[in-house]
Amino acid sequence: MEPTCRACLVYDESLTAYDFGPTHPMNPIRVDLTVALAEGLGVLHHLPRVAAPDATEDDLATVHEPALIEAVMAAGADPTRHDLSRGLGTDDDPTFPRMHEASRHVVGASIEAARQVWTGAVDHAANIAGGLHHAMPDRASGFCVYNDVAVAIKWLLDNGAEKVAYVDVDVHHGDGVEAIFYDDPRVLTISLHETGQMLFPGTGFPADSGGPDALGSAVNVALPPGTADAGWLRAFHAVVPPLVREFAPDVLVTQQGCDSHRDDPLAHLALSVDGQRASYLALHDLAHEAAHGRWVAFGGGGYAVVEVVPRAWTHLLSVVSGRPLDVDLATPEAWRSEVSSQLGVRPPSRMTDGRTPAFRDWREGYDPDTWLDRAVQATRDSVFPWNGLDPQL
């Protein structure tokens, strides 16, 4: 960990206007609670805030079809106007007033995070309101209207980056980002997720390894339900660091959906906040080792909006700042009181789940009798040879 990392948080309160309504699982209060917790623990003293601009229609059009942009504008002007062919007005993506404006603001924040890093203003930048990785060029999908991650990566490529590595640790397959860059050898996409046999979007298997001009550039680790810290970290370290090191990107872009937690209501993995924090530390170190220290970090999924998201992403922000929090810290009493009075629920009292993340290194042996090891080996077999790596080592 580099204590002198220069870092920023791209954030303003209007980012929470990306709001599908009070009954939707992705409640934007999770972002407010995270920022308040990070402020209460002093994380933001070392992480200056940068204002989030709006993306332009031209920015959006680098990834999205004009017909989708027009449909989002129309739905935001009249939320009773649904366009199911564009994914607008579904249970996952209900329409809401000024949908286009709110969505493009999230995209603008992600472009700004990329710009801050690429221009050398900072080493690391975060946009926890971003990470909307399911949106496709022609349609909204899975709580994601526009794909801010893909637009930010495209901005990096258009502004001089020759290679970008993208690592997605959300419990759901990062299908939109993968699809957009599936045949682009300049972008390595790696997604660790609960297997699509069990979970939305039903994709992301080891054989899905890139288009004809980019074989081996799409990497999918499809994890069995119930995977906890030890198995998840074993899979991560068996796949992510060797591939990113070999790819040697100009910048590392990551999506930190924290819905892999055991308390998340929409999925079936079993990580702790401690295990998630371990992944953030590993990604930070990988950015310094393989990507010239350049790291752009986004939020993503996470639907235990009080119990998990604020703690996980506060740890993320502390790692981005170069000053990781002690896992055994208490959450501030003022923060707990505010959460209790505002939401009527009892918030967590500590920043840890009391777990000590540990895992068996892949080099210590492969067990074909376990679903986890078979899944990891299938990924290594599928993509390692295309990247000049031996899947057996």
C-alpha positions as CSV (number, residue, x, y, z in Angstrom):
1,M,0.0,0.0,0.0
2,E,1.4,3.4,-1.0
3,P,0.6,6.0,1.7
4,T,1.3,8.8,-0.8
5,C,-1.4,7.7,-3.4
6,R,-3.0,10.7,-4.9
7,A,-6.7,10.0,-5.1
8,C,-10.2,11.6,-5.5
9,L,-13.8,10.8,-5.2
10,V,-16.1,12.0,-8.0
11,Y,-19.3,12.8,-6.2
12,D,-22.1,15.2,-5.6
13,E,-25.4,14.7,-4.0
14,S,-27.4,15.0,-7.2
15,L,-26.0,11.6,-8.3
16,T,-28.7,10.0,-6.1
17,A,-31.3,11.3,-8.5
18,Y,-30.7,8.0,-10.3
19,D,-33.7,6.5,-8.5
20,F,-36.1,3.9,-9.6
21,G,-38.4,4.5,-6.7
22,P,-38.9,3.5,-3.1
23,T,-39.7,-0.2,-3.6
24,H,-36.8,-0.8,-6.0
25,P,-33.9,-2.8,-4.6
26,M,-31.3,-0.3,-5.8
27,N,-32.1,2.4,-3.4
28,P,-29.7,5.4,-3.9
29,I,-29.6,6.0,-0.1
30,R,-26.9,3.4,-0.1
31,V,-24.6,6.0,-1.7
32,D,-25.6,8.7,0.8
33,L,-25.0,6.3,3.7
34,T,-21.6,5.3,2.3
35,V,-20.4,8.9,1.9
36,A,-21.7,9.8,5.4
37,L,-19.9,6.8,6.9
38,A,-16.7,7.6,5.0
39,E,-16.9,11.2,6.2
40,G,-17.5,10.1,9.8
41,L,-14.4,7.8,9.8
42,G,-12.2,10.5,8.3
43,V,-11.7,8.7,4.9
44,L,-12.7,11.8,2.9
45,H,-10.0,13.9,4.6
46,H,-7.6,12.1,2.3
47,L,-10.0,11.8,-0.7
48,P,-10.9,15.2,-2.1
49,R,-14.3,15.4,-3.8
50,V,-14.4,16.3,-7.5
51,A,-17.7,17.6,-8.9
52,A,-19.5,15.2,-11.3
53,P,-20.3,16.7,-14.7
54,D,-23.0,15.6,-17.1
55,A,-22.0,13.3,-20.0
56,T,-23.0,14.7,-23.4
57,E,-25.1,12.9,-25.9
58,D,-21.9,12.5,-28.0
59,D,-20.3,10.8,-25.0
60,L,-23.2,8.4,-24.7
61,A,-23.1,7.7,-28.4
62,T,-19.6,6.3,-28.2
63,V,-21.2,3.2,-26.7
64,H,-25.0,3.5,-27.1
65,E,-27.2,3.5,-30.1
66,P,-29.0,6.9,-30.8
67,A,-32.4,5.0,-30.6
68,L,-31.7,4.1,-27.0
69,I,-30.7,7.6,-26.0
70,E,-33.9,9.0,-27.7
71,A,-36.0,6.4,-25.9
72,V,-34.5,7.2,-22.5
73,M,-35.1,10.9,-23.1
74,A,-38.8,10.2,-24.1
75,A,-39.3,8.0,-21.1
76,G,-37.9,10.6,-18.7
77,A,-40.1,13.3,-20.2
78,D,-43.2,11.1,-19.8
79,P,-42.6,8.2,-17.4
80,T,-45.8,6.5,-18.5
81,R,-44.2,6.0,-21.9
82,H,-42.6,2.6,-21.8
83,D,-40.4,1.0,-24.5
84,L,-39.9,-2.6,-23.5
85,S,-37.8,-3.3,-26.7
86,R,-35.3,-0.9,-25.1
87,G,-35.7,-2.4,-21.6
88,L,-37.5,0.7,-20.3
89,G,-40.6,0.2,-18.1
90,T,-39.6,-3.2,-16.9
91,D,-39.5,-4.3,-13.2
92,D,-35.8,-4.0,-13.3
93,D,-35.7,-0.6,-15.1
94,P,-38.9,1.3,-14.4
95,T,-39.1,4.7,-16.0
96,F,-38.9,7.8,-13.8
97,P,-38.9,11.6,-14.4
98,R,-35.7,13.0,-15.9
99,M,-34.3,9.5,-16.3
100,H,-31.9,10.7,-19.1
101,E,-30.5,13.5,-17.0
102,A,-30.0,11.4,-14.0
103,S,-28.4,8.5,-16.0
104,R,-26.1,10.7,-18.0
105,H,-24.9,12.4,-14.8
106,V,-23.7,9.0,-13.5
107,V,-21.9,8.5,-16.8
108,G,-20.3,11.9,-16.6
109,A,-19.0,11.1,-13.1
110,S,-17.3,8.0,-14.5
111,I,-15.8,9.8,-17.4
112,E,-14.5,12.4,-14.9
113,A,-12.9,9.6,-12.8
114,A,-11.2,8.2,-15.9
115,R,-10.0,11.7,-16.9
116,Q,-8.6,12.4,-13.4
117,V,-6.5,9.3,-13.6
118,W,-5.5,9.4,-17.2
119,T,-4.4,13.1,-17.1
120,G,-2.2,12.4,-14.1
121,A,-4.2,14.6,-11.7
122,V,-4.5,11.6,-9.4
123,D,-3.3,8.0,-9.3
124,H,-6.7,6.6,-8.2
125,A,-10.3,7.8,-8.6
126,A,-13.6,6.4,-7.5
127,N,-17.3,6.9,-8.5
128,I,-19.3,4.7,-6.2
129,A,-22.6,5.8,-7.9
130,G,-21.2,4.2,-11.1
131,G,-20.7,0.6,-12.1
132,L,-23.8,0.2,-14.2
133,H,-22.4,-2.8,-16.1
134,H,-25.5,-4.5,-17.5
135,A,-26.6,-1.8,-20.0
136,M,-26.2,-2.8,-23.6
137,P,-25.7,-0.5,-26.6
138,D,-29.3,-0.8,-27.6
139,R,-31.2,-1.3,-24.3
140,A,-31.3,-0.8,-20.6
141,S,-30.9,-3.9,-18.5
142,G,-30.5,-5.1,-14.9
143,F,-31.0,-1.7,-13.1
144,C,-28.6,-0.1,-15.6
145,V,-29.8,2.5,-18.1
146,Y,-26.5,3.7,-19.6
147,N,-23.3,1.8,-19.3
148,D,-21.1,4.3,-17.5
149,V,-18.2,1.8,-17.2
150,A,-18.0,1.1,-20.9
151,V,-18.3,4.8,-21.8
152,A,-15.4,5.6,-19.4
153,I,-13.3,2.8,-20.9
154,K,-14.1,4.1,-24.4
155,W,-13.0,7.6,-23.3
156,L,-9.7,6.2,-22.1
157,L,-9.1,4.4,-25.4
158,D,-10.1,7.5,-27.4
159,N,-7.7,9.6,-25.3
160,G,-4.6,7.6,-25.7
161,A,-4.8,4.5,-23.6
162,E,-3.6,1.5,-25.7
163,K,-4.7,-1.2,-23.3
164,V,-7.3,-1.2,-20.5
165,A,-7.9,-4.1,-18.0
166,Y,-11.4,-4.3,-16.5
167,V,-12.0,-6.5,-13.4
168,D,-15.6,-6.9,-12.2
169,V,-16.3,-8.5,-8.8
170,D,-20.0,-7.9,-8.7
171,V,-22.0,-11.1,-8.0
172,H,-23.7,-10.7,-11.4
173,H,-21.8,-11.2,-14.7
174,G,-20.5,-8.0,-16.2
175,D,-22.3,-8.8,-19.4
176,G,-22.7,-5.3,-20.9
177,V,-19.1,-4.2,-20.6
178,E,-18.0,-7.6,-21.9
179,A,-20.4,-7.4,-24.9
180,I,-19.3,-3.9,-25.9
181,F,-15.6,-4.9,-26.0
182,Y,-15.9,-8.6,-26.8
183,D,-14.0,-8.3,-30.1
184,D,-11.6,-5.5,-29.0
185,P,-8.1,-6.8,-28.1
186,R,-7.3,-3.5,-26.4
187,V,-9.7,-4.4,-23.5
188,L,-9.3,-7.3,-21.2
189,T,-12.6,-7.9,-19.3
190,I,-12.5,-10.2,-16.3
191,S,-15.8,-11.0,-14.4
192,L,-16.0,-13.1,-11.2
193,H,-19.7,-13.9,-10.5
194,E,-22.2,-16.4,-9.4
195,T,-22.8,-18.9,-12.2
196,G,-25.4,-17.9,-14.7
197,Q,-27.0,-21.3,-14.1
198,M,-28.4,-19.8,-10.9
199,L,-28.5,-16.0,-11.4
200,F,-29.2,-13.1,-13.7
201,P,-28.2,-12.4,-16.4
202,G,-27.7,-16.1,-17.1
203,T,-24.4,-15.6,-19.0
204,G,-20.7,-15.5,-18.4
205,F,-19.3,-19.0,-18.8
206,P,-15.7,-20.0,-19.3
207,A,-16.1,-20.7,-23.0
208,D,-17.2,-17.1,-23.5
209,S,-13.7,-15.9,-24.1
210,G,-13.7,-13.1,-26.7
211,G,-14.5,-12.5,-30.4
212,P,-12.5,-13.7,-33.3
213,D,-10.1,-10.7,-33.2
214,A,-9.8,-10.8,-29.4
215,L,-9.7,-14.4,-28.3
216,G,-8.8,-14.7,-24.6
217,S,-9.7,-11.1,-23.9
218,A,-13.0,-12.0,-22.2
219,V,-12.6,-13.9,-19.0
220,N,-15.4,-15.4,-16.9
221,V,-15.2,-17.2,-13.6
222,A,-18.6,-18.7,-12.9
223,L,-18.7,-19.4,-9.2
224,P,-20.9,-21.9,-7.4
225,P,-23.6,-20.6,-5.1
226,G,-22.5,-20.5,-1.5
227,T,-18.9,-19.6,-2.3
228,A,-17.4,-17.7,0.7
229,D,-14.3,-15.8,1.3
230,A,-11.8,-18.6,1.1
231,G,-13.1,-20.0,-2.2
232,W,-13.8,-16.6,-3.8
233,L,-10.3,-15.3,-3.0
234,R,-8.8,-18.6,-4.2
235,A,-10.5,-18.1,-7.5
236,F,-9.6,-14.4,-7.7
237,H,-5.9,-15.0,-7.2
238,A,-5.8,-18.0,-9.5
239,V,-7.1,-15.9,-12.4
240,V,-6.9,-12.2,-12.0
241,P,-3.3,-11.2,-11.1
242,P,-1.6,-13.5,-13.7
243,L,-3.8,-12.3,-16.5
244,V,-3.6,-8.6,-15.6
245,R,0.2,-8.8,-15.2
246,E,0.6,-10.5,-18.5
247,F,-1.7,-8.0,-20.3
248,A,0.2,-5.0,-18.7
249,P,-2.6,-2.4,-19.1
250,D,-2.1,1.3,-19.2
251,V,-4.9,1.6,-16.6
252,L,-6.9,-0.7,-14.4
253,V,-10.7,-0.2,-14.2
254,T,-12.7,-2.1,-11.6
255,Q,-16.3,-2.6,-10.6
256,Q,-16.9,-3.3,-6.9
257,G,-20.5,-4.5,-6.6
258,C,-20.7,-5.8,-3.0
259,D,-23.8,-8.0,-3.7
260,S,-21.5,-11.0,-3.2
261,H,-22.0,-10.6,0.5
262,R,-23.8,-13.4,2.4
263,D,-26.5,-10.9,3.5
264,D,-27.4,-9.6,0.0
265,P,-31.0,-10.5,-0.7
266,L,-30.6,-10.9,-4.5
267,A,-27.8,-13.5,-4.8
268,H,-26.3,-16.6,-3.2
269,L,-22.6,-16.1,-2.5
270,A,-21.4,-15.8,1.1
271,L,-18.6,-13.3,1.3
272,S,-18.0,-11.1,4.3
273,V,-17.0,-7.5,4.3
274,D,-13.6,-8.6,5.4
275,G,-13.3,-10.8,2.3
276,Q,-14.5,-8.0,0.1
277,R,-11.9,-5.6,1.6
278,A,-9.2,-8.2,0.9
279,S,-10.2,-8.0,-2.8
280,Y,-9.9,-4.2,-2.8
281,L,-6.4,-4.4,-1.3
282,A,-5.4,-6.9,-4.0
283,L,-6.7,-4.7,-6.8
284,H,-4.9,-1.7,-5.4
285,D,-1.7,-3.6,-5.3
286,L,-2.3,-4.9,-8.8
287,A,-2.8,-1.4,-10.2
288,H,0.6,-0.4,-8.8
289,E,2.3,-3.6,-10.0
290,A,0.8,-3.9,-13.5
291,A,-0.9,-0.6,-14.5
292,H,1.5,2.2,-13.6
293,G,-0.6,2.9,-10.4
294,R,-3.5,4.0,-12.5
295,W,-6.8,2.8,-11.0
296,V,-10.4,3.8,-11.7
297,A,-12.9,2.2,-9.3
298,F,-16.7,2.1,-9.5
299,G,-19.5,0.9,-7.3
300,G,-22.1,-1.5,-8.7
301,G,-24.6,-3.8,-7.1
302,G,-25.3,-4.1,-3.5
303,Y,-28.8,-4.4,-2.0
304,A,-28.2,-4.8,1.7
305,V,-28.3,-1.1,1.7
306,V,-27.6,-0.5,5.5
307,E,-25.9,-3.7,6.6
308,V,-23.3,-4.1,3.9
309,V,-23.0,-1.4,1.3
310,P,-21.8,1.5,3.4
311,R,-19.2,-0.6,5.2
312,A,-17.9,-2.3,2.0
313,W,-17.6,0.8,0.0
314,T,-16.1,2.9,2.8
315,H,-13.4,0.3,3.0
316,L,-13.1,0.6,-0.8
317,L,-12.7,4.4,-0.6
318,S,-10.1,4.0,2.2
319,V,-8.1,1.7,0.0
320,V,-8.5,4.0,-3.0
321,S,-7.1,6.8,-0.8
322,G,-4.0,4.8,0.0
323,R,-4.9,4.7,3.7
324,P,-7.0,1.5,4.4
325,L,-9.1,1.5,7.5
326,D,-8.5,-0.8,10.4
327,V,-11.0,-3.6,10.0
328,D,-11.9,-3.6,13.7
329,L,-13.0,0.0,13.8
330,A,-16.4,0.9,15.3
331,T,-18.9,2.7,13.1
332,P,-19.3,6.2,14.4
333,E,-22.1,6.7,17.0
334,A,-23.4,9.8,15.1
335,W,-23.7,7.7,11.9
336,R,-25.6,4.9,13.7
337,S,-27.9,7.4,15.3
338,E,-28.7,9.1,12.0
339,V,-29.4,5.8,10.3
340,S,-31.6,4.6,13.1
341,S,-33.7,7.8,13.2
342,Q,-33.9,8.1,9.4
343,L,-34.6,4.5,8.5
344,G,-35.8,2.9,11.7
345,V,-33.3,0.1,11.5
346,R,-30.3,-0.9,13.6
347,P,-27.1,-0.3,11.6
348,P,-23.9,-2.4,12.1
349,S,-21.7,-1.3,15.0
350,R,-18.3,-2.4,13.5
351,M,-16.5,-2.2,10.2
352,T,-15.8,-6.0,10.3
353,D,-17.8,-9.1,10.1
354,G,-15.2,-10.8,12.3
355,R,-13.7,-12.9,9.6
356,T,-10.0,-13.3,8.8
357,P,-9.8,-13.8,5.0
358,A,-7.5,-16.7,4.1
359,F,-7.3,-19.0,1.1
360,R,-5.3,-21.8,-0.3
361,D,-3.1,-20.7,-3.2
362,W,-3.8,-22.4,-6.5
363,R,-0.2,-23.5,-6.8
364,E,-0.7,-25.7,-3.8
365,G,-2.9,-28.1,-5.8
366,Y,-6.1,-28.4,-7.8
367,D,-9.0,-30.6,-6.5
368,P,-11.2,-31.7,-9.3
369,D,-13.8,-33.1,-6.9
370,T,-14.9,-29.5,-5.9
371,W,-17.2,-27.4,-8.0
372,L,-15.2,-24.3,-7.3
373,D,-11.9,-25.8,-8.5
374,R,-13.5,-27.2,-11.6
375,A,-14.9,-23.8,-12.4
376,V,-11.6,-22.0,-11.9
377,Q,-9.7,-24.6,-14.0
378,A,-12.3,-24.3,-16.8
379,T,-11.6,-20.6,-16.9
380,R,-7.8,-21.0,-16.9
381,D,-8.1,-23.7,-19.6
382,S,-10.2,-21.4,-21.8
383,V,-8.2,-18.2,-21.7
384,F,-4.7,-18.7,-20.3
385,P,-3.2,-20.2,-23.5
386,W,-4.5,-17.2,-25.6
387,N,-2.7,-14.9,-23.1
388,G,0.6,-16.9,-23.2
389,L,0.1,-18.5,-19.9
390,D,0.1,-22.2,-18.9
391,P,-3.2,-23.2,-17.3
392,Q,-1.6,-26.0,-15.4
393,L,0.9,-23.8,-13.5
